[in-house]
Amino acid sequence: MGDLFMLLAAFLETRWPTKKNRLINQRLKLLKKSGILDSLNVRYGPVVLHSTEFREFIRERELERILQNPRRTDEWMRELDLFVKERGL
């Protein structure tokens, strides 16, 4: 029962309209608009993309600048691969 409560609390935390969550959602929209989010969904699956760790990873990076430069985008994708492998997501 405690695990269910913790899972529900974590889910609600990611959906609550805070400044941090608005920033994350804005960056997720940028990824979707660029077409990268679809490839990430195929590569990692929705469980990883909706995880708290992934959302924090998105928040910490300046995706607006990264997506403007293909070289930075490739670098970011490699960094994301390492992040997912290290966390075991």
RONU-701390 format. One record per atom (N, C-alpha, C): residue number from 0; atom name; x, y, z. Coordinates in Angstrom, 3 decimals, m for minus. Layout:
# RONU-701390
+-----+------+----------+----------+----------+
| seq | atom |        u |        v |        w |
+-----+------+----------+----------+----------+
| NUM |   CA |        X |        Y |        Z |
...
+-----+------+----------+----------+----------+
END
This chain:
# RONU-701390
+-----+------+----------+----------+----------+
| seq | atom |        u |        v |        w |
+-----+------+----------+----------+----------+
|   0 |    N |    0.823 |   m1.188 |    0.000 |
|   0 |   CA |    0.000 |    0.000 |    0.000 |
|   0 |    C |    0.867 |    1.251 |    0.000 |
|   1 |    N |    1.969 |    1.202 |    0.759 |
|   1 |   CA |    2.882 |    2.334 |    0.807 |
|   1 |    C |    3.537 |    2.600 |   m0.537 |
|   2 |    N |    3.864 |    1.501 |   m1.260 |
|   2 |   CA |    4.464 |    1.647 |   m2.580 |
|   2 |    C |    3.506 |    2.318 |   m3.547 |
|   3 |    N |    2.248 |    1.959 |   m3.476 |
|   3 |   CA |    1.241 |    2.560 |   m4.342 |
|   3 |    C |    1.113 |    4.052 |   m4.056 |
|   4 |    N |    1.133 |    4.405 |   m2.779 |
|   4 |   CA |    1.052 |    5.808 |   m2.401 |
|   4 |    C |    2.256 |    6.587 |   m2.926 |
|   5 |    N |    3.448 |    6.024 |   m2.804 |
|   5 |   CA |    4.664 |    6.682 |   m3.291 |
|   5 |    C |    4.634 |    6.841 |   m4.803 |
|   6 |    N |    4.136 |    5.831 |   m5.506 |
|   6 |   CA |    4.021 |    5.899 |   m6.956 |
|   6 |    C |    3.047 |    6.995 |   m7.374 |
|   7 |    N |    1.929 |    7.061 |   m6.690 |
|   7 |   CA |    0.928 |    8.088 |   m6.981 |
|   7 |    C |    1.470 |    9.481 |   m6.672 |
|   8 |    N |    2.178 |    9.620 |   m5.579 |
|   8 |   CA |    2.758 |   10.914 |   m5.206 |
|   8 |    C |    3.792 |   11.369 |   m6.235 |
|   9 |    N |    4.620 |   10.453 |   m6.714 |
|   9 |   CA |    5.620 |   10.788 |   m7.724 |
|   9 |    C |    4.953 |   11.198 |   m9.036 |
|  10 |    N |    3.886 |   10.501 |   m9.407 |
|  10 |   CA |    3.155 |   10.846 |  m10.627 |
|  10 |    C |    2.550 |   12.239 |  m10.524 |
|  11 |    N |    1.906 |   12.519 |   m9.396 |
|  11 |   CA |    1.277 |   13.830 |   m9.215 |
|  11 |    C |    2.306 |   14.947 |   m9.178 |
|  12 |    N |    3.465 |   14.665 |   m8.631 |
|  12 |   CA |    4.521 |   15.670 |   m8.574 |
|  12 |    C |    4.946 |   16.108 |   m9.974 |
|  13 |    N |    4.998 |   15.178 |  m10.903 |
|  13 |   CA |    5.409 |   15.523 |  m12.268 |
|  13 |    C |    4.312 |   16.242 |  m13.035 |
|  14 |    N |    3.088 |   16.149 |  m12.598 |
|  14 |   CA |    1.971 |   16.765 |  m13.311 |
|  14 |    C |    1.490 |   18.069 |  m12.687 |
|  15 |    N |    1.973 |   18.390 |  m11.490 |
|  15 |   CA |    1.549 |   19.602 |  m10.812 |
|  15 |    C |    2.099 |   20.817 |  m11.567 |
|  16 |    N |    1.296 |   21.853 |  m11.785 |
|  16 |   CA |    1.742 |   22.983 |  m12.623 |
|  16 |    C |    2.683 |   23.955 |  m11.896 |
|  17 |    N |    3.891 |   23.497 |  m11.622 |
|  17 |   CA |    4.892 |   24.365 |  m11.007 |
|  17 |    C |    5.749 |   24.981 |  m12.107 |
|  18 |    N |    6.554 |   25.941 |  m11.738 |
|  18 |   CA |    7.447 |   26.584 |  m12.706 |
|  18 |    C |    8.402 |   25.557 |  m13.327 |
|  19 |    N |    8.907 |   24.669 |  m12.481 |
|  19 |   CA |    9.828 |   23.625 |  m12.946 |
|  19 |    C |    9.143 |   22.705 |  m13.952 |
|  20 |    N |    7.927 |   22.267 |  m13.651 |
|  20 |   CA |    7.217 |   21.363 |  m14.555 |
|  20 |    C |    6.819 |   22.057 |  m15.857 |
|  21 |    N |    6.507 |   23.349 |  m15.788 |
|  21 |   CA |    6.195 |   24.083 |  m17.018 |
|  21 |    C |    7.421 |   24.143 |  m17.921 |
|  22 |    N |    8.595 |   24.362 |  m17.329 |
|  22 |   CA |    9.840 |   24.393 |  m18.096 |
|  22 |    C |   10.106 |   23.033 |  m18.734 |
|  23 |    N |    9.938 |   21.981 |  m17.976 |
|  23 |   CA |   10.150 |   20.630 |  m18.501 |
|  23 |    C |    9.178 |   20.347 |  m19.631 |
|  24 |    N |    7.915 |   20.674 |  m19.441 |
|  24 |   CA |    6.914 |   20.431 |  m20.485 |
|  24 |    C |    7.206 |   21.246 |  m21.739 |
|  25 |    N |    7.689 |   22.470 |  m21.562 |
|  25 |   CA |    8.058 |   23.296 |  m22.712 |
|  25 |    C |    9.205 |   22.644 |  m23.482 |
|  26 |    N |   10.181 |   22.126 |  m22.764 |
|  26 |   CA |   11.323 |   21.479 |  m23.420 |
|  26 |    C |   10.911 |   20.163 |  m24.073 |
|  27 |    N |    9.983 |   19.442 |  m23.462 |
|  27 |   CA |    9.473 |   18.229 |  m24.102 |
|  27 |    C |    8.746 |   18.566 |  m25.407 |
|  28 |    N |    8.031 |   19.688 |  m25.417 |
|  28 |   CA |    7.365 |   20.125 |  m26.648 |
|  28 |    C |    8.381 |   20.473 |  m27.731 |
|  29 |    N |    9.502 |   21.083 |  m27.336 |
|  29 |   CA |   10.565 |   21.364 |  m28.298 |
|  29 |    C |   11.117 |   20.076 |  m28.899 |
|  30 |    N |   11.320 |   19.072 |  m28.039 |
|  30 |   CA |   11.803 |   17.783 |  m28.535 |
|  30 |    C |   10.796 |   17.145 |  m29.483 |
|  31 |    N |    9.521 |   17.265 |  m29.154 |
|  31 |   CA |    8.484 |   16.700 |  m30.010 |
|  31 |    C |    8.432 |   17.428 |  m31.351 |
|  32 |    N |    8.522 |   18.738 |  m31.306 |
|  32 |   CA |    8.471 |   19.545 |  m32.525 |
|  32 |    C |    9.657 |   19.238 |  m33.441 |
|  33 |    N |   10.815 |   18.976 |  m32.846 |
|  33 |   CA |   12.006 |   18.678 |  m33.639 |
|  33 |    C |   12.015 |   17.247 |  m34.163 |
|  34 |    N |   11.117 |   16.400 |  m33.655 |
|  34 |   CA |   11.055 |   15.013 |  m34.102 |
|  34 |    C |   11.930 |   14.072 |  m33.291 |
|  35 |    N |   12.688 |   14.601 |  m32.381 |
|  35 |   CA |   13.593 |   13.778 |  m31.576 |
|  35 |    C |   12.828 |   12.938 |  m30.562 |
|  36 |    N |   11.736 |   13.466 |  m30.036 |
|  36 |   CA |   10.992 |   12.749 |  m28.999 |
|  36 |    C |   10.455 |   11.414 |  m29.522 |
|  37 |    N |   10.033 |   11.366 |  m30.774 |
|  37 |   CA |    9.548 |   10.103 |  m31.341 |
|  37 |    C |   10.659 |    9.058 |  m31.392 |
|  38 |    N |   11.855 |    9.477 |  m31.796 |
|  38 |   CA |   12.962 |    8.516 |  m31.841 |
|  38 |    C |   13.370 |    8.083 |  m30.440 |
|  39 |    N |   13.276 |    9.006 |  m29.461 |
|  39 |   CA |   13.575 |    8.634 |  m28.076 |
|  39 |    C |   12.542 |    7.654 |  m27.542 |
|  40 |    N |   11.300 |    7.850 |  m27.937 |
|  40 |   CA |   10.230 |    6.943 |  m27.500 |
|  40 |    C |   10.465 |    5.539 |  m28.037 |
|  41 |    N |   10.899 |    5.439 |  m29.278 |
|  41 |   CA |   11.198 |    4.134 |  m29.872 |
|  41 |    C |   12.426 |    3.522 |  m29.197 |
|  42 |    N |   13.419 |    4.346 |  m28.939 |
|  42 |   CA |   14.680 |    3.869 |  m28.388 |
|  42 |    C |   14.568 |    3.437 |  m26.922 |
|  43 |    N |   13.894 |    4.246 |  m26.102 |
|  43 |   CA |   13.858 |    3.991 |  m24.666 |
|  43 |    C |   12.500 |    3.551 |  m24.131 |
|  44 |    N |   11.444 |    3.925 |  m24.811 |
|  44 |   CA |   10.111 |    3.565 |  m24.355 |
|  44 |    C |    9.500 |    4.625 |  m23.460 |
|  45 |    N |    8.199 |    4.586 |  m23.319 |
|  45 |   CA |    7.501 |    5.615 |  m22.543 |
|  45 |    C |    7.806 |    5.578 |  m21.045 |
|  46 |    N |    8.192 |    4.432 |  m20.525 |
|  46 |   CA |    8.485 |    4.349 |  m19.090 |
|  46 |    C |    9.679 |    5.232 |  m18.747 |
|  47 |    N |   10.702 |    5.185 |  m19.563 |
|  47 |   CA |   11.886 |    6.013 |  m19.337 |
|  47 |    C |   11.555 |    7.487 |  m19.553 |
|  48 |    N |   10.837 |    7.793 |  m20.615 |
|  48 |   CA |   10.552 |    9.181 |  m20.957 |
|  48 |    C |    9.632 |    9.873 |  m19.960 |
|  49 |    N |    8.866 |    9.114 |  m19.212 |
|  49 |   CA |    7.981 |    9.704 |  m18.217 |
|  49 |    C |    8.546 |    9.590 |  m16.802 |
|  50 |    N |    9.764 |    9.090 |  m16.682 |
|  50 |   CA |   10.364 |    8.942 |  m15.359 |
|  50 |    C |   10.808 |   10.297 |  m14.811 |
|  51 |    N |   10.876 |   10.376 |  m13.513 |
|  51 |   CA |   11.303 |   11.600 |  m12.840 |
|  51 |    C |   12.754 |   11.919 |  m13.199 |
|  52 |    N |   13.596 |   10.899 |  m13.301 |
|  52 |   CA |   15.001 |   11.112 |  m13.623 |
|  52 |    C |   15.170 |   11.732 |  m15.000 |
|  53 |    N |   14.420 |   11.235 |  m15.984 |
|  53 |   CA |   14.507 |   11.783 |  m17.337 |
|  53 |    C |   14.019 |   13.224 |  m17.355 |
|  54 |    N |   12.928 |   13.497 |  m16.650 |
|  54 |   CA |   12.391 |   14.861 |  m16.606 |
|  54 |    C |   13.409 |   15.828 |  m15.982 |
|  55 |    N |   14.130 |   15.385 |  m14.959 |
|  55 |   CA |   15.174 |   16.221 |  m14.358 |
|  55 |    C |   16.326 |   16.430 |  m15.336 |
|  56 |    N |   16.667 |   15.393 |  m16.083 |
|  56 |   CA |   17.714 |   15.495 |  m17.104 |
|  56 |    C |   17.334 |   16.565 |  m18.128 |
|  57 |    N |   16.078 |   16.569 |  m18.542 |
|  57 |   CA |   15.579 |   17.560 |  m19.500 |
|  57 |    C |   15.650 |   18.968 |  m18.892 |
|  58 |    N |   15.286 |   19.096 |  m17.642 |
|  58 |   CA |   15.261 |   20.402 |  m16.984 |
|  58 |    C |   16.653 |   21.003 |  m16.866 |
|  59 |    N |   17.654 |   20.168 |  m16.637 |
|  59 |   CA |   19.011 |   20.648 |  m16.396 |
|  59 |    C |   19.745 |   21.079 |  m17.660 |
|  60 |    N |   19.252 |   20.715 |  m18.825 |
|  60 |   CA |   19.930 |   21.048 |  m20.077 |
|  60 |    C |   19.210 |   22.193 |  m20.785 |
|  61 |    N |   19.972 |   23.006 |  m21.491 |
|  61 |   CA |   19.398 |   24.113 |  m22.255 |
|  61 |    C |   19.071 |   23.622 |  m23.663 |
|  62 |    N |   17.950 |   22.932 |  m23.780 |
|  62 |   CA |   17.590 |   22.318 |  m25.050 |
|  62 |    C |   17.340 |   23.338 |  m26.152 |
|  63 |    N |   16.932 |   24.535 |  m25.789 |
|  63 |   CA |   16.699 |   25.557 |  m26.797 |
|  63 |    C |   17.971 |   25.804 |  m27.610 |
|  64 |    N |   19.100 |   25.911 |  m26.925 |
|  64 |   CA |   20.393 |   26.112 |  m27.624 |
|  64 |    C |   20.903 |   24.825 |  m28.248 |
|  65 |    N |   20.718 |   23.722 |  m27.569 |
|  65 |   CA |   21.233 |   22.439 |  m28.058 |
|  65 |    C |   20.593 |   22.061 |  m29.384 |
|  66 |    N |   19.298 |   22.254 |  m29.503 |
|  66 |   CA |   18.585 |   21.843 |  m30.710 |
|  66 |    C |   18.876 |   22.738 |  m31.912 |
|  67 |    N |   19.468 |   23.884 |  m31.694 |
|  67 |   CA |   19.820 |   24.771 |  m32.800 |
|  67 |    C |   21.059 |   24.302 |  m33.543 |
|  68 |    N |   21.864 |   23.473 |  m32.923 |
|  68 |   CA |   23.125 |   23.028 |  m33.499 |
|  68 |    C |   23.123 |   21.503 |  m33.586 |
|  69 |    N |   23.176 |   20.944 |  m34.797 |
|  69 |   CA |   23.153 |   19.471 |  m34.935 |
|  69 |    C |   24.291 |   18.767 |  m34.190 |
|  70 |    N |   25.454 |   19.399 |  m34.121 |
|  70 |   CA |   26.582 |   18.791 |  m33.418 |
|  70 |    C |   26.285 |   18.698 |  m31.914 |
|  71 |    N |   25.722 |   19.771 |  m31.363 |
|  71 |   CA |   25.343 |   19.748 |  m29.943 |
|  71 |    C |   24.220 |   18.746 |  m29.689 |
|  72 |    N |   23.329 |   18.624 |  m30.649 |
|  72 |   CA |   22.229 |   17.670 |  m30.511 |
|  72 |    C |   22.767 |   16.245 |  m30.445 |
|  73 |    N |   23.731 |   15.933 |  m31.319 |
|  73 |   CA |   24.349 |   14.601 |  m31.285 |
|  73 |    C |   25.067 |   14.363 |  m29.967 |
|  74 |    N |   25.756 |   15.396 |  m29.475 |
|  74 |   CA |   26.444 |   15.306 |  m28.192 |
|  74 |    C |   25.448 |   15.036 |  m27.056 |
|  75 |    N |   24.326 |   15.743 |  m27.101 |
|  75 |   CA |   23.287 |   15.584 |  m26.088 |
|  75 |    C |   22.698 |   14.174 |  m26.123 |
|  76 |    N |   22.526 |   13.629 |  m27.324 |
|  76 |   CA |   21.994 |   12.269 |  m27.452 |
|  76 |    C |   22.958 |   11.245 |  m26.849 |
|  77 |    N |   24.260 |   11.436 |  m27.063 |
|  77 |   CA |   25.248 |   10.537 |  m26.448 |
|  77 |    C |   25.223 |   10.667 |  m24.923 |
|  78 |    N |   25.096 |   11.899 |  m24.453 |
|  78 |   CA |   25.006 |   12.132 |  m23.010 |
|  78 |    C |   23.759 |   11.457 |  m22.432 |
|  79 |    N |   22.665 |   11.528 |  m23.161 |
|  79 |   CA |   21.427 |   10.879 |  m22.735 |
|  79 |    C |   21.589 |    9.365 |  m22.698 |
|  80 |    N |   22.253 |    8.798 |  m23.699 |
|  80 |   CA |   22.523 |    7.352 |  m23.695 |
|  80 |    C |   23.285 |    6.937 |  m22.440 |
|  81 |    N |   24.329 |    7.689 |  m22.122 |
|  81 |   CA |   25.112 |    7.395 |  m20.920 |
|  81 |    C |   24.261 |    7.526 |  m19.660 |
|  82 |    N |   23.454 |    8.561 |  m19.605 |
|  82 |   CA |   22.584 |    8.789 |  m18.453 |
|  82 |    C |   21.637 |    7.608 |  m18.242 |
|  83 |    N |   21.014 |    7.150 |  m19.315 |
|  83 |   CA |   20.061 |    6.034 |  m19.224 |
|  83 |    C |   20.788 |    4.759 |  m18.800 |
|  84 |    N |   21.974 |    4.513 |  m19.346 |
|  84 |   CA |   22.730 |    3.307 |  m18.987 |
|  84 |    C |   23.197 |    3.343 |  m17.537 |
|  85 |    N |   23.688 |    4.516 |  m17.095 |
|  85 |   CA |   24.163 |    4.635 |  m15.718 |
|  85 |    C |   23.042 |    4.447 |  m14.703 |
|  86 |    N |   21.868 |    4.957 |  m15.011 |
|  86 |   CA |   20.728 |    4.864 |  m14.097 |
|  86 |    C |   19.998 |    3.534 |  m14.213 |
|  87 |    N |   20.301 |    2.783 |  m15.254 |
|  87 |   CA |   19.639 |    1.503 |  m15.445 |
|  87 |    C |   18.164 |    1.662 |  m15.829 |
|  88 |    N |   17.874 |    2.752 |  m16.513 |
|  88 |   CA |   16.492 |    2.997 |  m16.930 |
|  88 |    C |   16.231 |    2.193 |  m18.148 |
+-----+------+----------+----------+----------+
END
